[in-house]
Amino acid sequence: MHMQAQAAQPSFTIDDEARYARCIEVSKRVRWDIDRDVIAGREFDFSKSFLPTGLSQVDRLTFLDADEQRLLSQVQGRTYANIFGLVERFINAKILEVSQDHILGDQVALEALVRFSDEELKHQELFRRIDAMIGAGMPDGYELAARPNDVARAVLSKSTWSVLALTCLIELFTQAHYKQSIEPQDNLSDLFKDVFLFHWREESQHAILDELEWRREHASLDAQQRDSAVDDLIELVAAVDGIIGAQAQADARYFAAIIARNLSPEERAGVHAGLLKAYRWQYIGSGVEEPRFAAILAELTTPEQQARIGQALAPILS
């Protein structure tokens, strides 16, 4: 349980304070506006892919031609934006909660977290608008399988340690996706690419703050509480897998309904399997394998806990 504002505040090292301050400085420097900087009067170019093949994995579905693969990447791109909007609902709620620990304490840390929250609210608005803009250019019938508020309530019922761990994983894989897969591609819709360029610029600071708050929470727990928190993290990852599994089914149905030909039962099954594999990589595997996340998790867990996490991940990432 987090301390109330009246309670003794945690002490910070000089290095910690410098990292919070650095996040504020960068936040001010890279701050952007949705209309002026991101959308800038543009529309999505449906003659191009949205997600690169390194994320969408549509090139592995060889029974689809190039146009069909591009359409599937656009369906995945819409889901990609919506999933980020969904997770930022609970991320913002948790950041507002942990910021209460700093209300009468370190004001630099408080400002950094308040800026974090403000930026997450802006990102949610951006992704709502992106969904509407993509939806205007695609046939009706698309659905987001999960309800953001229901997901947020379920996630926030878990320990703060586990929620901050999941948040750190998400915001680190966001950066990896942009730098390794989205930025290098020149065949993507320019607007879609810019959405994640600007998102990446602010998420870079968020990942630093996630780590600082995760470590701060870790220091406040005893061994039994940490062990229970690891179980919570395993349950949260399983819940993420359930969400993306349901979305893979929804997206496979939608794609089969809007494609220009009738898919065979085998092709429908192949699309669903391909989407599930791609989503598991996008939202779980790429985060687990991100070196910075792996290093922090290894530092904050015991070998036995790491083995439990690995056992839970094995069927998801196999």
Phi, psi and omega in degrees: 000138179286149177292148172285166184300330184284344187287165177299137184272150179292149176273152180238148173281163177300322180295318178300312181299323179294324180289320174299315181296321179296322178297321177296313181300315181290322178303316179295322186286324186260001185305138183226164180246139184301308184285314185291315190259324187265296184286313174049041176075009184265166173239166177284140179267103183279002173276355181238162175288160174260303178265141175289158183296336177298336176256314185286330182058022181292338179293343178281344180269079189290349176280354175261138176280179187299319179294320180292322177296321178297317179298318180294325177295329178287321174299315179296323179297320177296317177295321180303313178296318182292322179295321177295319175299323180293310185290332180289344174295311181281331178298314181296319179299319180291321180295320176298323180293310184289336178295338178298334179294340184256001188306312179251023180240234184290110185284337174292314177299319180299313180298320179299318181286325176296318177297319176306309182298315180300318180292323178295322175298319178295319179297320178299318177297317178302313184289329173297318180291322179296318178301315180295320180292317177294319180300326180293338181257004181233158179298156177295160174119346179293144176217144170269118189292326184261151175264121186306317182291323177295318178298315181299316180298318180294316180295315184289350175283348180270171183296149179301320178306313183290323180292320178292325176297314179297319179298317179299317178302313183297314186283338173283321179289334174302314179294317180298318180300314183293309186291323186268332188239316187277310183302317185288347187274137178248009181249020181258157172306126183301320181293316179299318180297319180291327176306315185273343169295309182291323175300315180300321183300323180272328180294336179301320177287324182298321181296325177296316180293322175305313182297315181299316181288325177297314179295321179297316177296318180303318182294340183271353186257152172270178186299319181293319179295321178295320180295320177295324179295325176297318176300320177298318179298318178300318179293324179293319178296320176297322178293319175301317179298323176295321180295312183287334175295316177295323179290324177299319177296315181297317182290326177294318177297315182296315180299317180296330181281332186256349180292154188282359178222168177274123176280143175288162176305323180292321178292320176300315178296323179293320177297314180299313180297321179294319178295316181298316179296318180295317182291323177296324176290312184301312193257352179229298187301316183293334176281316180300323183273355179294124189303320182293318178296315182301322181291318180295315181299318179297324180290326187264005180227159178273163176305322180293319178294319177299322178295321177297318179296315180299320179296321179291325182282335188307310181291337180283322187257003183298000000 
